[in-house]
Amino acid sequence: MKRFILAAAAVCLSLAAMGQAKKPSIMVVPSDLWCNQNGYMTTYDNQGVATYIPDYRKALMDNAQLLPVISQLNGLMADRGFPLKNLESVLKSIDNSSAEMAAVSASDGSGVQSNPLMQLRNRARADIIMQLTWSVNTMGPKQSVTYTLQGLDSYTDKEIATSTGTGAPSFTAELPVLLSEAVNAHIDEFCDRLQSHFEDLLENGREISLDINVFDNDEGINLETDFGGKELKEIIEDWVNDNTVNHRYNLADDTELNMKFESVRIPIYDEKGRAMAANHFGRSLVKYLKGEPCNIPLIKQINAGLGKSIIIIGNK
């Protein structure tokens, strides 16, 4: 009897631990396709190149269906224990914050412009972006909804889960209800894929990219400059190797003026339990290069989004 009680207690503890498994944070947004089809795209000047991005503010203000649809999906995900980042709330936070970043500039005023989509993702810090596309089908007096859900890693934009389907026709149901009923049939499988991806991140690290660029500088430093018997590029790669999860990264480009690291796996949380992004990783490398043995005086890190950090050595 005692053995049975102990076994039962172990099972209960195991189930409790499973129920408390950490889940990725989610932000639901209308897809680029839906925004384009409905006239909710805008442009920004990306260093002289006009780039199209979705205009979520205009969509939320002009389309009366969008907010109830997002709220319905938020409810489905909340019921399954996923922490939520609310699109409308994050946009308001950006609008009301005096600290909103318009650009990160070098000392001469040049820099990398921060577009509205980058600002949104930096502020929300959601692990996964859920993009929703839907259309309403009319069959006489009945209506149904066809939808596509895409789960994107917000740091890499890689698609990690997808779900599509068409709900049952209805005479009276409103759009959010029709959509909820259509999504419900496949949502658990979709959530399982999101959770599997997040568990991979916890075990193997979050994926980012890191660019090292050298510009003209008074010290004549490039990535082949010797410091204490090692070229700078060797010192940098050794540091990346030592600070990635399971030493996982890919050095895609390696010249005297540029190093490009891809698929760099960094811890998903720092030692204080805070979510890490590419700028944290880049900042740590900058601090290291400013110390012994390199003592590089002119070096800075540029935040190029959640999943990319650019480090510049010399003047830009």
N, C-alpha and C positions, 0 to 999 in steps of 0.2 A: 504493500500500500504506500509506504514511504517513497519507494522508487517511482511509483506511478505519479505521486504528487510532484516529485522533483522534475520528472519528465514533462508533466503538464505545465509547470512553472517555466521551464526552459522554452517550451513552445510559445507560451504567452509573451515572454520577454523578447523572443525572436520576432514575433508578429508586431509587437510594439515598436521595435527598432525599425522594422520595415516601414511601418506607418509613419515614422518620424524621419524617413530618408529625405535628405535635402533635395529640393526641387529647383529647377531653373526659373528665374524670373522672366515674365512674358510681357511683351507689349503688342497689342493688336492694332494694325494699321490697314487702311485700304491699299490694295496693290498698285504698283505703277501702272499696270494695264487698265485697272478700273479708273484711276485718276485721269489717265490719258483719254480714255473713251468718254469721260464725262466732263472734260475741259478743266481739270484741276491740276495742270502742270504749270511750272514757272521756270524761269531761267535765271542763272547767276553767272557773273563774269569770273571764270576760272582762269585767271592770269591771261586774259585776252581771248579765251575760248568760251563761247556761250554753251552752257551745259544745262540740260533739262532735268528737273527734279520734281517730285510730287509736291503740290501745295496743300498740305493737310489743313492749314488754317482756313483757307477759302472753302475747302470741301466741308469742313465741320459747320461753317457759318451758312453756306448756301444750300446744302443738301440735308433736308429734314430727316431723311431715313438713316443717315450714316451713324449718328450718335446712338440711336436705339439698337442698331445692328451691332456696333462695337460693344455696347453694354451687354447685349445678349451673349456674345461670345466670351466676354470677360466673366460673366456669371458661370458659363459652362466650365471654364478653366479654373475658376475659384472653387467650384464644387469638387474639383479633383486635386485641390491642394496647391495649385501653382500660384506663387506670389505675382502680383500684377503691377505693371506700370501703366497708368492711365494716360492715353495720348493727349486728351484735352488738358489734363492737369499739368503735364510736362510742358506743353506749349505755353500755357499761362505762366508757368514758372520762368521760362525763358524770357517772355515778354516783360515780366515784372522785375527781372534781375538786372541790376546795374553792372554786374560782372560778366554779362554776356560777351563772349569773345568774337570779335569781328575778324581779327587776323592776328597771327603770331609773326612779329616782324623782327628782322635782324637789325643791327645797330644802324644800318644805312637806310632803314625804312622799307626794305624789301621783305618778302616773306611768303608764307603759304596761306592763302585765304581760307577761312573757315566757312563752309557753306551751311545753309540752314539745316540740311539733313545731318551733317556732322554735329552741329550744335545739339540737335534733338537727341541723337544717340549718346553723345557725351553726357548730357544731362540725365537721361533716363537710366543709363547703365543697365539696360535689360540684357539678360543672357541670350534671349531668343526673340526675334521679330516674327510675329505671325502676320503674314500678308494675306488679305482676303480679297477674292474676286467673286462677284456674284451677278447673276442676271435673272430676271423674272420671266417665266414662260406663261403665256396666256392661251388657254384651251377652252374657248367658249366662255362660260361663266366661271370656270375654275382657273386657279393660278398655282404654279409651282416654282421652286427656286433651284437653279443649278449653281453650284459653288465650287471654288477651288481654294484650298488652304495650303499655304507654303510656310514651313518653318525654316527660318534663316538664322544661322549663327551671326549675331550682330557684330562680331569682331572680324569675320572673314567674308560675310555675305554668301557663304556656301549653303546650299539647300540641304537640310538634314531630314526633313520629313515633308510629305505631301499627302493631301487627301482631296478627293473630288467626288461629286455625286449630285443626284437630283432627288429632291424630296417628293412626297406624295402630293397630288393635286388637292386643293381645298377651295371651298366656296367662299369662306369668310375669314380665314386666318390672315393676320397682318404679316408684313414682310419679316420682322424680327422673329416671329413665331415660326413662320415657314422655314426660315433659315436655320433656326435652332433645331427643328425637327429633322431637317436634311442632314445637318452636321452630326447630330447625336448618333446616327447609325454607324459612324466611322471614327468618332472622336477618341475612343479609348485606344485604338491601334495607333492613331496619330500621336497621342500623348505618350504611349510606350516608346515610340521612336525618339521623341524629344528627351525623355528621361534617360534612354540608353546613351544618347549623345552627351548629355550632361555628366553622366557617370564616367564616360571616357575622359571628359575634361578633368574631372576630379582625380582620376587615376594617372592620366598621362599629360596633363597640363593643357592650358588654353593656347590656341594657335595665333601667332602674330607674325608680322614681318618687320625687319629692321634694315634700314639703309644707312650706310656710312659714306659721306661725300667729303672730299678735300677740295678746298678752294685756295686761291693765292693767299699766302701768309708770309709775314716778315721772317719767320723762323725757318722757312724752307722745308716745312714738314710735309711728308706724304706718307702713304701707308707702307712704304718700304723703308722708311727712316728707322735706324737702329736705336733701340733703347735697352741698355744693359745686356747686349748680346742677342737681342731678339728684334725682328722687324715688328713695326707697329701692327701690321695685319695679323701676325702670329699672336701678339699680346691680346688683341681684340677677340680673335677666335678662341683662344684659351679661356678668356673671361666668359664668352657666350657658352662654351662647353660646360664650364663649371657652374653656371647659373641657370641652365635650362633643366627641365624635368627629364630625368633619364638621359640627359645629354642629347636630346633630340632637336635637330635643326638641319637645315640644308643651306650650304653656302653656294648660291646660284651664280654669283659674279664676284670676281676677285682680281682687281687691278691695282695700280699704284695710287689711283684717285677715287676708287669706288669699291665698296663691298656691299653685296646684297644678300641678306639672309632671309630665307623663306621657311615656312612651316616651323617657326621657332616656338617651342612649347615652354610656356612660362607657368609658374604656379597660379592657380585660379584665385587663391587668396594669399595675402601676405601674412606675416607672423602675428599680426593683430586681428586677423580674420576679416580684413577689408578686401573687397574685390580688386584684383589687379588688372591694369590695362597696359597697352604698349608703352605709354608715356612713363609709367613707373619704371619699367625695365630700362628704357632709354636713359632716364634720369640717373639711374644707378650706374650705368656705364659711363656717362659723362663725369660723374663724381670720381669714378675710379681713374679715368684717364687724366684728370686734373691733378691727381696725386702721384706718388712714386710708383714706378720709375719714370713715367712719361712726363709729368709736370707740364702738360700742354696748356698754354695760357688762354688761347682763343678757341673755344669750342662750345657749341650749344646744341640743345635738343629741341626739335620741333614736334609738337603733337599733331599728327596727321590723321587723327581718328582713334577710335578704341583699339583698332587692330594693327596700327602701323606707327612706327616711330622713325624719324629722320634725324640723324646726327650730322652736324656740319663742323668740320675742322677748318679754321681759317676764315677769311672774310668772304661774305656773300653779297 
